[in-house]
Amino acid sequence: MKDPIALILIDDNRLLREGIAALIHTQPGFKVLAAFAEVDEALQKVRESKPDVVLLDFGLADHDSLSLTTMVHNEVPEARVIVMGLLPLQEDVANYVRAGASGFIMKDASFEDFFATIRAVAGGAEVLPPALTNSLFTQIARNAAGGSRAKVLEAVRLTSRERQVIDLLGEGLSNKEIATRLHIAVHTVKSHVHNVLEKLALRSRLEVAAFTHAGGVRALDQ
């Protein structure tokens, strides 16, 4: 039997915090380690317990959720951050992606979407709201590769396997799913992802996907 997905919830709205925690408790396969309103207490618990997922409210009243995302990602990289709350502006979502967020749960998400996002992120995938995917990919691609696009296109040399990995990253697959699809080991996939990031001068799997959706890989073939 698999261990439950360990969660820490950070939301300064008591009603929402307790309601979300109670909702999660009703579902098998999930375990809320703690729920906090205070950021300092939450960070200490994240450092100590190293949860699978941190659920972070986008609209914390007295704290910068973006900075908190960066701190969690840098200090406890194994804890994957999901940002919840109001529908962010496109630019805000791109900033959160660069800060290390792995997923987003919108205000109007269904219960099914809520738990599916947590499962996917805990499994190693990155999850974006469908309504924002295309515009976000474009924004990230411009920011990530825009200034150096010509240099990247001129210098990069991708192997056929790396191109396959890029295509599957563009589909949002996790390392394990890519390994299964290509019949190779997970550690081999990790090596390919690392090489792709280095060659394309990108910083995250989402930026690779953005580069793909914006036509960057097709441009390499021209």
Secondary structure, 3 states (H helix, E strand, C coil): CCCCEEEEEECCCHHHHHHHHHHHHCCCCEEEEEEECCHHHHHHHHHHHCCCEEEEECCCCCCCHHHHHHHHHHHCCCCEEEEEECCCCHHHHHHHHHHCEEEEEECCCCHHHHHHHHHHHHCCCCECCHHHHHHHHHHHHHHHHCCCHHHHHHHCCCCHHHHHHHHHHHCCCCHHHHHHHHCCCHHHHHHHHHHHHHHHCCCCHHHHHHHHHCCHHHHHCC
